[in-house]
Amino acid sequence: QDKLNAMFIDYINYGGYPEVVFSQNIRENPGQFIRHDIIDKVLLRDLPSLYGISDVQELNSLFTMIAYHSGAQFTYEGLSTESGVKKETLRKYLAYLEAAFLIRQVRRTDDTAKQYQRETQFKIYLTNPSLRCALFQPINEHDDEIGNMVESAVFAQWFPRHGVSLRYANWKVGKRQGEVDLVGLNIARQKTAWAVEIKWSDHYFDYPEKLASLKYFMEKNQMDHALVTSISRCGCKEIDSLQLQFIPTACYAYTVGENTMNRTKESFGL
């Protein structure tokens, strides 16, 4: 498991670019390679002008800020204040970055898996977590940013999957507030199909009762099982008749990625 986790961290830092993984020279300065290959081409060339974007430096600054905070929850007001970009322009920039497959916005549901009528908060993920490494520096498993980047890596395996509606649940009802990291919706029934709590910790395997938000969400949505990721622990835990299946995050990310690829092949008759 230690070896698999080391490879998972390598994926987070370099995984979108095989050249970086297999070349020691490039790995010594992956940022230069990735910036030239992707970021400069997509952000600083002619493509933004097709979206009516003239200030490519402002676009680049916004993307850099988003990349640093991949997996964080944003509001348009907060993002506008922090970046100095007007809200109307901000929406245009986000639409372009999403069309360029650099980011994905993930919408929020409440504790009953219903979408908020007034959508003010959302999360933004890099479609390729190694873009953060390119702009800043590689991370290790003990860095403060590891939680959000592990979450980004998991979401990145889901994003190419067709026919899946991904959300995160976040709510505040009276004094009760909570969050579930990844929720798959059944659009036809407008109900939760499955839920995953993404953790880079083995702590919750020994103390599953601390997953209070997940337990509340499951009970609220009449779910009898959910999945929780860990660093290395694997097994099933039961809380008040609710089944929690634990699986190492690296294994889960690999499995989701492989299933996504296989389903894509099938859709093209391969």
C-alpha positions as CSV (number, residue, x, y, z in Angstrom):
1,Q,0.0,0.0,0.0
2,D,2.9,2.4,0.7
3,K,4.2,1.9,-2.8
4,L,0.7,2.5,-4.3
5,N,0.3,5.7,-2.2
6,A,3.7,6.9,-3.4
7,M,2.6,6.3,-7.0
8,F,-0.7,8.1,-6.2
9,I,1.2,11.2,-5.0
10,D,3.3,11.0,-8.1
11,Y,0.1,11.0,-10.1
12,I,-1.1,14.1,-8.3
13,N,2.2,15.9,-9.0
14,Y,3.0,14.7,-12.5
15,G,0.4,12.2,-13.6
16,G,-1.2,14.0,-16.5
17,Y,2.1,14.1,-18.3
18,P,3.9,10.7,-18.9
19,E,6.9,12.7,-20.1
20,V,7.4,14.0,-16.6
21,V,7.0,10.6,-14.9
22,F,9.5,8.9,-17.1
23,S,12.1,11.7,-17.5
24,Q,14.3,12.6,-14.5
25,N,15.4,15.8,-16.2
26,I,11.9,17.0,-16.7
27,R,10.9,16.0,-13.2
28,E,13.6,18.3,-11.8
29,N,11.6,21.2,-13.3
30,P,8.1,19.9,-14.3
31,G,6.6,23.4,-14.1
32,Q,8.6,24.6,-17.1
33,F,7.5,21.7,-19.3
34,I,3.8,21.7,-18.3
35,R,3.5,25.5,-18.4
36,H,4.9,25.6,-21.9
37,D,2.9,22.6,-23.1
38,I,-0.5,23.5,-21.7
39,I,-0.9,26.7,-19.8
40,D,1.0,29.0,-22.2
41,K,-0.8,27.5,-25.2
42,V,-4.3,27.6,-23.7
43,L,-4.1,30.8,-21.6
44,L,-1.7,33.1,-23.4
45,R,-2.2,32.5,-27.1
46,D,-5.1,33.3,-29.4
47,L,-7.7,31.0,-28.1
48,P,-9.1,33.2,-25.3
49,S,-9.9,35.9,-27.9
50,L,-12.5,33.6,-29.4
51,Y,-14.4,34.0,-26.1
52,G,-14.1,37.8,-26.2
53,I,-11.3,37.7,-23.6
54,S,-8.7,40.4,-24.2
55,D,-6.9,40.6,-20.8
56,V,-5.1,37.2,-20.9
57,Q,-2.9,38.2,-18.0
58,E,-5.9,38.7,-15.8
59,L,-7.2,35.3,-17.0
60,N,-3.9,33.7,-16.2
61,S,-3.8,35.3,-12.7
62,L,-7.4,34.0,-12.0
63,F,-6.5,30.5,-13.1
64,T,-3.3,30.5,-11.0
65,M,-5.4,31.4,-7.9
66,I,-8.0,28.7,-8.7
67,A,-5.3,26.1,-9.2
68,Y,-3.7,26.9,-5.8
69,H,-7.2,26.4,-4.1
70,S,-8.4,23.4,-6.2
71,G,-11.2,21.7,-4.3
72,A,-12.1,24.7,-2.3
73,Q,-15.6,26.1,-2.1
74,F,-16.1,29.5,-3.8
75,T,-18.7,32.2,-4.2
76,Y,-18.8,34.7,-7.1
77,E,-18.6,37.5,-4.7
78,G,-15.6,36.1,-2.8
79,L,-13.8,35.1,-6.0
80,S,-14.4,38.5,-7.4
81,T,-13.1,40.2,-4.3
82,E,-10.0,38.0,-4.0
83,S,-9.1,38.1,-7.7
84,G,-10.1,41.7,-8.4
85,V,-12.1,40.5,-11.4
86,K,-15.6,41.9,-11.9
87,K,-18.4,39.3,-11.5
88,E,-19.6,39.6,-15.1
89,T,-16.1,39.1,-16.4
90,L,-15.5,36.3,-13.9
91,R,-18.3,34.2,-15.3
92,K,-16.8,34.6,-18.8
93,Y,-13.4,33.5,-17.5
94,L,-14.8,30.5,-15.7
95,A,-16.8,29.5,-18.8
96,Y,-13.6,29.6,-20.9
97,L,-11.5,27.7,-18.4
98,E,-14.1,25.0,-18.3
99,A,-14.4,24.9,-22.1
100,A,-10.7,24.6,-22.3
101,F,-10.9,21.5,-20.0
102,L,-8.7,23.1,-17.3
103,I,-11.3,23.3,-14.5
104,R,-14.7,21.9,-13.6
105,Q,-17.3,23.6,-11.5
106,V,-19.2,21.2,-9.2
107,R,-22.6,22.3,-7.9
108,R,-23.9,22.0,-4.4
109,T,-26.9,20.2,-3.1
110,D,-28.6,20.5,0.3
111,D,-29.0,17.8,2.9
112,T,-31.8,16.2,0.8
113,A,-29.8,16.2,-2.4
114,K,-31.9,19.0,-3.8
115,Q,-30.2,21.8,-5.7
116,Y,-30.4,25.3,-4.1
117,Q,-32.8,27.6,-5.8
118,R,-30.3,30.5,-5.4
119,E,-26.9,29.0,-6.2
120,T,-24.3,31.1,-4.5
121,Q,-21.6,28.5,-3.6
122,F,-19.8,26.0,-5.7
123,K,-16.5,24.1,-5.8
124,I,-13.9,24.3,-8.5
125,Y,-11.5,21.5,-9.3
126,L,-8.6,21.2,-11.7
127,T,-9.3,18.6,-14.3
128,N,-5.7,17.6,-14.0
129,P,-4.3,18.0,-10.4
130,S,-0.7,18.1,-11.7
131,L,-1.4,21.6,-13.1
132,R,-1.0,22.8,-9.5
133,C,2.5,21.3,-9.3
134,A,3.4,23.1,-12.6
135,L,2.4,26.5,-11.2
136,F,3.8,26.0,-7.7
137,Q,5.7,23.0,-6.4
138,P,5.2,19.2,-5.9
139,I,3.4,18.3,-2.7
140,N,4.0,15.3,-0.4
141,E,1.5,13.3,1.7
142,H,2.0,15.4,4.8
143,D,1.4,18.9,3.2
144,D,-1.5,21.0,4.3
145,E,-2.8,21.0,0.8
146,I,-2.9,17.2,0.4
147,G,-6.6,16.9,1.4
148,N,-7.9,19.1,-1.4
149,M,-5.5,17.7,-3.9
150,V,-6.5,14.1,-3.1
151,E,-10.1,15.2,-3.6
152,S,-9.2,16.9,-6.9
153,A,-7.5,13.7,-8.1
154,V,-10.6,11.6,-7.3
155,F,-12.9,14.0,-9.0
156,A,-10.5,14.0,-12.0
157,Q,-11.2,10.3,-12.5
158,W,-15.0,11.0,-12.6
159,F,-15.1,14.1,-14.9
160,P,-14.6,12.3,-18.2
161,R,-17.4,9.8,-17.4
162,H,-20.6,10.4,-19.4
163,G,-24.0,10.1,-17.9
164,V,-23.0,10.8,-14.3
165,S,-24.2,13.8,-12.4
166,L,-21.7,14.8,-9.8
167,R,-22.4,17.1,-6.8
168,Y,-21.2,17.8,-3.3
169,A,-23.6,18.2,-0.4
170,N,-23.3,21.1,1.9
171,W,-26.0,22.4,4.2
172,K,-26.8,24.5,7.2
173,V,-30.1,23.8,8.9
174,G,-30.5,25.7,12.2
175,K,-27.4,24.8,14.2
176,R,-26.8,21.7,12.1
177,Q,-24.3,22.0,9.3
178,G,-22.3,19.5,7.3
179,E,-20.8,18.4,4.1
180,V,-20.4,15.2,2.0
181,D,-17.6,15.4,-0.5
182,L,-19.0,13.5,-3.5
183,V,-22.6,12.7,-4.3
184,G,-23.8,10.9,-7.4
185,L,-27.4,11.9,-8.4
186,N,-30.1,9.9,-10.1
187,I,-31.3,12.8,-12.3
188,A,-34.5,11.0,-13.4
189,R,-35.6,10.4,-9.8
190,Q,-33.8,13.5,-8.4
191,K,-32.4,11.4,-5.6
192,T,-29.0,10.4,-4.4
193,A,-27.7,7.3,-6.1
194,W,-24.5,7.0,-4.0
195,A,-22.2,9.0,-1.8
196,V,-18.4,9.1,-1.0
197,E,-16.5,10.7,1.8
198,I,-13.0,11.4,0.6
199,K,-10.5,11.2,3.4
200,W,-6.7,11.1,3.4
201,S,-6.6,9.5,6.9
202,D,-7.0,6.2,8.6
203,H,-8.5,7.8,11.7
204,Y,-12.1,7.3,10.7
205,F,-11.8,3.6,10.1
206,D,-11.2,3.3,13.9
207,Y,-13.7,6.0,14.8
208,P,-16.5,5.8,12.1
209,E,-18.9,7.5,14.5
210,K,-17.0,10.7,13.8
211,L,-18.4,10.8,10.3
212,A,-21.5,12.6,11.6
213,S,-22.3,14.5,8.5
214,L,-22.2,11.5,6.3
215,K,-24.4,9.5,8.7
216,Y,-26.9,12.4,8.8
217,F,-27.0,12.6,5.0
218,M,-27.5,8.9,4.6
219,E,-30.3,8.8,7.1
220,K,-31.9,11.9,5.5
221,N,-31.8,10.3,2.1
222,Q,-32.7,6.8,3.1
223,M,-29.3,5.3,2.1
224,D,-28.1,2.2,3.7
225,H,-24.5,2.2,2.5
226,A,-21.8,4.7,1.5
227,L,-18.1,4.6,0.7
228,V,-15.3,6.3,2.7
229,T,-11.7,6.5,1.4
230,S,-8.6,6.2,3.6
231,I,-4.9,6.1,3.4
232,S,-4.5,2.3,3.9
233,R,-7.4,0.8,5.8
234,C,-10.0,-1.4,4.0
235,G,-13.1,-3.0,5.3
236,C,-16.7,-2.5,6.3
237,K,-18.0,-0.7,9.4
238,E,-21.5,-0.4,10.7
239,I,-23.1,2.5,12.5
240,D,-26.7,2.2,13.5
241,S,-27.4,-0.3,10.7
242,L,-25.7,1.9,8.1
243,Q,-22.9,0.2,6.1
244,L,-19.7,2.2,5.5
245,Q,-17.2,0.6,3.1
246,F,-13.7,1.8,3.6
247,I,-11.1,1.6,0.7
248,P,-7.7,3.3,0.3
249,T,-8.0,6.5,-1.8
250,A,-5.4,5.4,-4.2
251,C,-7.2,2.2,-4.9
252,Y,-10.5,4.0,-5.3
253,A,-9.1,6.6,-7.7
254,Y,-7.5,3.9,-9.8
255,T,-10.7,1.9,-10.0
256,V,-12.8,4.9,-10.9
257,G,-10.3,5.9,-13.6
258,E,-10.2,2.4,-15.1
259,N,-14.0,2.1,-15.1
260,T,-14.3,5.5,-16.8
261,M,-11.8,4.5,-19.5
262,N,-13.5,1.1,-20.1
263,R,-17.0,2.7,-20.3
264,T,-15.6,5.3,-22.8
265,K,-14.2,2.5,-24.9
266,E,-17.6,0.7,-24.9
267,S,-19.4,3.8,-25.9
268,F,-17.2,4.0,-29.1
269,G,-17.6,0.3,-29.7
270,L,-14.0,-0.5,-28.7
